[in-house]
């Protein structure tokens, strides 16, 4: 796996696929032009686009409609997951429908095959901390419910990966499965940016690469305990580090 670019439609070196990945677009009604420029750049360089949540700013359907109008111009297949901002107004189903009408496959514990050989498994994920500091289901009912949400998301990812039969395997999520990509964020909020519970199914079933967002001020990359590359593709971070709106990776 390596970074790369080329004319749209051509395979990368050694049969690799050029995957554009981005997250935290936070689209608002006035962002139509910016989103169309984003789509134009993806079409020029990538074979596949994956989006890792917080696609809208507050989950308003009108925000999703602006983004969907732009994404309808994609000439490459697109898979996505929703993030916490997309669910803020309780309109996640409508956001999903609007994006689906634009040809975007929104995953929630699901999997699909893109370009014949590129499998994608996707979940929103959740928070709860990492390693020995992972929050456990002990004590008050609300705390147990909080932990159960993380467990449920991990189980959804495990189910998706267990059914994914493809030559190449990508995992997309909003929250991070590793601590390393939270480095740069305030220490106090890092447990709320993801949980290592999400890394367990990745290491159990295997993947070529993981993409996530949410950590706007985190680090670009890290690895799961068993060595799977993990990239934080939050758009604010990518713009700061690379000057670009998406990360291009060959898989």
Secondary structure, 3 states (H helix, E strand, C coil): CECCCCCCCCCCHHHCCEEEEEECCCECHHHHHHHHHHHHHHHHHCCEEEEECCCECCCCHHHHHHHHHHHCCCCCEEEEECCCHHHCCCCHHHHHHHHHHCCEEECCCEEEEECCCEEEEECCCCCCECHHHCCCCCCCHHHHHHHHHHHHHHHHHHHHHHHCCCCEEEEECCCECCCHHHCCCCHHHHHHCEECHHHHHHHHHCCCEEEECCCCCCCCEEECCCCCEEEECEHHHHHHHHCCCCEEEEC
